[in-house]
Amino acid sequence: LVIDEAHLLKNLVTLWSSIAGLTCLHSERVVLLTGTPFNNSCQDMAALMTYINPEDPSAELEWWDKATRPRAAVRIVERLSHWTDFNMLRREKDIIAELLPKKLVRKHVVDASPGGVYDKYEKAIINALKRVHKLAGTDNKKDLNDAIKMMLACAACMNLALINEILPSGGRQLSILFSPSLANNKSAKKKLEKPDKCVCCNRRTKLASGRKRSKDLAASDLDILEDEGDEEIDEADGTSVDIFETDSDSDRSVFCQETIEDEKRQSNREPGTGDIVPIEAALCRFTTEAGIRHFACESCLRNMKKKNMSCPMCEDLLARSGCFNGTLSSGRSSEASLDSDIGPGRVYCKEVFGGFVASDKLEDLVENFKSKIPKGDKLLIISFFKGTLDLLEAMFHEHKIDVARFDGDVKADARQEQLERFKTDPSCRILLMTAQTGGTGLNIVEANHVWFTDRYWNPMVLEQCEDRCHRIGQKKDVEVVYHDMPLTLDDIMRYINV
């Protein structure tokens, strides 16, 4: 049995992993092919060994913990040398380097300063780092893991804030409405709903099962219960798991926002009571105008009606573009920006809730494509967040530039159509892609430019994305550009990647 892209099976409790595991048990030999066997932790390696030989000691996490206990890299290599000699065969890229054109990797500096939203999360991540440092070396693993999750959540929010300040803390519910291809996609918008979370007091309830959640979400739309294999229900905890792409631009961001506001919330508001139910359309603009429902505790909903209040989540999302109070997040007047034809400050998609203000980083991407990509060349723009693609798609659309899109919100057959259109249509020169969905398993030698809007902790993931273009069959030199904002998280991520 040969399994390609085996790193997608690291979660042993998913349906596909269970099928693969049972098939492996009935196979005389198992070969796993992957460019990123180690991604997040030693658990990844233990999981992969489970498919090869579940009785092998290295199929247990404890074995890897002991083998990697000396933190010095040389010592770890020494301890694992026998295992790698027996179990792993590497094909290094140097073997085929002479068959490939050159690849130039460079950093492009976006000369701008982050706004106030970024500063808020920067303070939060500093506090999280202090807590991680305090707990490191102690036996309190649960609190340490929570602190690490908090740190990663803050980092995700900081990345999103550098892309555009409307995106952190659930901003995808707004950004998807600007996407020409997804604004009317009921399935994609339903996945953004959180029926287990009150938007007033942030109280959460545990759903009985993922299948019950899907039924509740789509009681009147049975045709969207199945999303062509992109989404799989985890019966264990009732959460929705995208096997192609994580919702780090929503769930992690919300987690970060909740932690930042926790002290204020606890002092000013008591948790609600009763079931969490949909907010009535009369109180929730997103229900009627966007097709995305918000939810609240029964007691919070009664309080909203009593005080004649509207949905707080709607108010928060609608205030983010800066088009409603006459002031942008940078302090500039939005009236001047409404008539601006180009550059940061321009408002796009004015017909959708007043639109969104172009950030320096995204506008820089658009203008660089128009001025620096030679005619006839094609470009991959890669992000780790779907919200980035929403905004870029809207911006290119208003500049009358044709783009294709490849991410987990596009159904499998439509993704393939988009990819083929990008490969074969000379007028379609940009493919917007998330690293999670398009970073592996694709051959896109039609493009010879790869631009990243943000970075990731694991440089091997980035290299996998780069190699969608830089592979056998490529006829042109490949240019890879990382768009970094100085003195921000971009610089730290670049240092980690090196």
N, C-alpha and C positions, 0 to 999 in steps of 0.2 A: 504494500500500500504506500503510495506517494502522496503527500499532502503539501500543496504549495501554499505560500503565505500562512504558514502554521502559527505565526504569532497572533492571528485573529482568534485562536482557540485557547488563549491563556485563561479565560474564565471557565472553569471546569463545570459550572452548574448550568450553563446555557444549553439550549436544545441541540445546537450544532456540535458543541463539544461532547455531549452525551452520545450522539450518533457516531462521531469520530472515534470516541473511546471504545464503543462496542465493536466497531468495525476493526479497530486495531487489535482487539483481543482475538479476533478470528483470522489475523494475518500472520504469515510466517515471518515477514520482515516489514518494518515500518521505517520510512524515510521522511523526515520533516524538512521542508525547504523554507527558509526565511532569511531575510536580510537584517532583522532586528529581533533576535531571540531574547535578548535582555533589554527590557524597556523601562519598567517601573521599579522592580524589586527582584530579589532572588526567587520569589514565588513564581515568576514567569518561567524560570528554568526548571523548577520542580514540576510545574504543570506540563511543560513540554515532555519531560522525561516520563511522565505518567502514560503518555501515548506510546512511547517506545517500549518501556518495560515497567509496569506499575509496581513490580516487586523489587526493583533496584533501589538501593538506599538513597540514591540521588533524586528519586521521585518524591522525597520528603523534604519539606522546607527546613527541618531541623538540620539535615545534612549540609545544606547550603549555608545556613547560619554559622555552623562550625567551620566550614571551609573558608568562609570570607571574614571570619572574626578578626584576624590580623588586618588592620586597615591599610597597611603598606602594600602597594600594588605588586611589588616584587614577590612578597610572601604569598599573596593570593595566587599569583601565577604558578608559583612552585607547588602549592597545595592542589591546584586544579589540573596540573599538567597531565597526570595519568588519566583523569576523566576526559579531558579534551582529546588526547591521543586515541582513546578508545571509542569515543562517541561522536566526535565532531570532525567534519571535513570542511575546510574553508577554501573558497575561491576568492582570492584577493583581486582587487581591480587591476593591480599592476599587470596581471596576466594578459588582460585584453586592452591595456592602455594604448598600445601601439596601433590598435585597430580603430581607436576613437579620435575624433577631433579634439581640439583644446577646450578646456573648460576654465573660464575666468570667473572667480568668485570675489565680489567686492561689496563694500559697505557704502550705501548712499546716505548722507546726512540730511535729514529733514530739519532745516534751520527754523525751529520754533520752540516755544516753551509750553509745557503742559499746563492745563487749567486747574481750577479749584477742585474739581471732582477727583482728578489724579492725586492732588495733594492730600485729600482726605484718606484715600486708600494707602498712600505712602506712609502716613502716620500709623495706620492700622497694622501694616505689615511690620513696621519697626517694633510695635508692641508684641506682635506674634513671634518675631524673632527672639525677643527678650525672653518670652515664655518658653520657647523651644530650648534656648540656652540654659534656662533655669532647670528644666525638667530632664535635660540630657544626662545620662548616667544614672538616673534614678530608676526605681522599680515601677514607677507609675506610668506604664506603657499606654494606658488608655488616654490619659490627659496629654501625654506627649504626642500621640497620634492625632488627637483633636487639634492640638496646637499646630502641628504640621499641616493638617488639612486647612486650618484657618490661614496659614501663611500662603499656601498654594491658591486658596480662594482669593486672597487679597491681590496676589500676583496676577491672577486672571482678570480681576477688575481693573488693575493698573494697565494691563495690556489693552483692554477694551477702551479705557478712557483715553489712551494715546491715539487710538483709531478714531473714535468719536465719543464725546461725552454723553450721548444719549444711550449708549449701549449697556453699561454696567447695571446690575441689579434688575434683571428682567426686562431690559430695554429691547430685547428681541421681539417682544409683543408689538412694539412700535415699528422697529426697523423692517419687519416682514411686510408691512403695509406699503412700504416704498418700493418693494421689489416688483418690477413689471411681470415677472414670471410666477411669483408666489402669492401676490396680494389676494388672489381669488382662490387659492389652494386651501380648501376646507381641511383636508387631512393635516397639512403642515401647521395650520393655525390651531387645530384641536390639540395637537401635541404640546402646545405652549401653555395650555390651560392647567391650573393647579387646583383640582377639586378637593384636595386635602389640606388647603392652606387658607386661612382667613386673611384678607387683605387689610383688615382693620387692626387686629391685635396680633397678627402673625402666629396665632395658635395653629398647630398642625394635628391632624388625626391620621391614624394608620388605616389605609384602605384595606378592605377585606381581602381583595386579590386584584391582580393586574387585569384579569378578565372582567371583573366587576367594574373596574375603573373604565375600561374601554366601552363597556355597555352603557355606563352612565354618560360618558362623554358623547357618545354617538347614538343616543336612543332613537333619534329621528333620521339618522344618516347611516344606515347599515352598510352602505357601499364604501365607507371609509374605515371600517373596522380593521381591514387588512391592508397594510402598506407595502405590498410587494416584497415582503421579507426584510425591509429595512428596520422594522421595529419588532422586538421580541418581548413577550411578557414574562417577567420573572415571578413565578407563583409564590416564591418564598417570602418576599416582603412587599409585594404589590407595587413595585416600582417599574417604570417603563425604561427599558434599556435599548439604546440604539446600537446595534452591533457594528455599524459602520462609523458612527460619529457620536461623541459625547456631547451633552448639552452644557459644556463648561461655560458657555456664554450666558447661561440662565441659572441653573441650579447652584453652581458654585458662587455665582455673583450674588444671588439672593442670600445664600448662607453667609457670605461676607458682610452684606448690608445688614442682615439681622444681628450679627455679632457687634458691628460698629454701633448700632442704635440700641443695643440691648439695655444699657443702663438707663437711657432716656425713656425707653418704652416701659420698663419695669416701674419707674417712678411716676409715670403719668397715666398708665393704662393697665387695668386688670385684664387677664385673659378672659375671652368670651366663653359662653356656655351654649349647650345645645349642639345640634348637628351643624355641619358646615354645608351651606346650601348656595345655589346660584343667586347672585344679586339681581334683582328685578331690572328689566330693560330700562325702565323709566329712570333708574338711578345710575345706570352703567352705560356710558356712551360706547364703550368698546363692544358691548353685546349687540347693540343695534347697528353701529356704523362700521365695525371692524370684524364682527363675527367671532370675537374672542370673549368668552365669559370670564368674569371674576366671581370669587366666592367669599362668603363671610359666615361667621357663626350666627345662629339665629338671634342671640341676644344683641350682637353688634348690629345686625340688620334692623332690628327693632329700634335701636338707638339712632341709627342713621335716619330712619323715617321720622322719628320723634323730633330730631333736631333739623330736619329738612336738609340733610347733607347728601352730597353725591359720592360716588365711589372714590375712595382715596387713591386707589391704584390708577384709575383713569386720570385724576388730577395730576398725579406725579408724572405719568408718561407724557401727557399733553404739555406739561410745563418744560420738558427737557429741551425741546428745540430752541427755546429762547425767542420764539416768534410771537408769544402771547403777551409778554410784558414789555416789549419794545427794547429789550436789552439782551445781547448775546452773553454767553458765559464768559467771554473775554472782556466784557464791559463795553463793546462797541455797540453803536445804535443799529438795530435791525432794520430800520427804515431805509438807511443808506444801502444796506446789503441786499434788500429786495430788488433793487434796480441794478445790482452788480452783475456783470456778465461772466466774470471770471475771477478766480482766486479765492482764498479762504474767506469765509464770510458770506459767500453766495448761498442763497436759499434754494434748495431743490425740492421738487414735488410739492409745490405750494398748495395744490388742490387736495392734498391728503393731510388733514389736521394742521394746515399751515406750513407743512414741510419740515425739512431739517437743514441745519446750517453746516456747510462743508467744513470739515476739519483740515488743518494744514497737511496732515499726512495723506489723506485721501485725495485732496486736490492736487498734491504734488504727484501722486501716481498718475492721475488722469492727464495732467499737463506733460509729464515726461513721456507718456506713450505718444501723445500727439506730436511731440517735438523731437524725440530721440530714437524711436524704433523705426528702422529703415523700412521703406515700402516693400512689401513682399515677405517680411519677417513676421513670425507669430509669437505670441506671448502667453505664458501661464502666470496668473496672479494667484498666489496661494496664501490662505489664512487658516488659522485654527478655529475661527469663529464664523458661524453662518451669518451673523449680523453684519460682519464686514462685507460679505458678498452682497447682501441686500442693498447696502448703501452704494457700493461701487456699481452695481448693476443699474441702479437708478441714475447715478451720475453719468455713466457712459450713455445711457438711453437718452438723456437730455442733450448730450453732446452729439447725438445721432451716430454713435459708434456701436456697431453690432457686436454682441458678446454671446458666448455660450456659457452654460452653468452646469457644474458637476459637484453635487453634494448630497447628503443624506436626505434632504427634503424633496429631492427630485426622484421620482420613481425609477426603478431599475431600467425599464425599457426606454423611458424618456431620457435617462442619463446617457444610454448608449446612442440614442439619436442625436443628442447634443454633442457628444464626442465626435461622432461621424461628421456632423455639420462643421465642427471646428476644423477637422482634418481635411475636408474636401472642398469647403466653400472659401474661395479667395477673399471674399468680403468679410468673413468672420475671422478676425485676427486675434481675439482675446478669449481665453478660457478661464473663467472664475472657478476656483476649485478649493475645497477644504482638504487639508493634509490628511485628515482621518479617512476620508472617502476615496480620494484620488492619489494618495501618497504612495500606494503600492499596487503592483499588479497591472499597471497600465504602460503601454508603449506609445509615446506621443512625440515621435521624432520630427513631426511636422513643425513643432515649435522649437525655437533655439534661444528663447529668452525666458528666464524664470525669475519672478519677483516675489519676495515675501513681504507681507505687511507686518508680520510679527514673528517672534522666535519661540522655540520650545526648549525645554530643559535638556532633552536628549538629542545631541547633534546627529546621531545615526538616523533619527526620524527625518531630520532636515535633508540629510544626504540622500535618503530614499526618495524624497520629493524631487530633488535636483536630478536624480537619475531617471525620471520619467522621460526626460529629453536627452540626457547625455548617456546614450547607450548605442549598441550596434544598430546601424541603419541611419544614424545621424550624419548628415552631409556637411553641416555648417558648424563653426565654432559656437559653443554655448556660453552665454553670459548669465550669471546668477547674481542677483542684486538683493541685498537685505536693506530695507528702509528703516533706519534707526533714528530716533530722536535723542540728541546728546543729553547727558546728565540725567538720564531716566532709567527705568528698568531695562530698556533696550540695551544699554551699555553693560549692565550686569549679566544679562542673558548672553550677550556676545562673548563676554569673558568666560562664562561657564561653557559655552559651545567650543571654545578653543581648548 
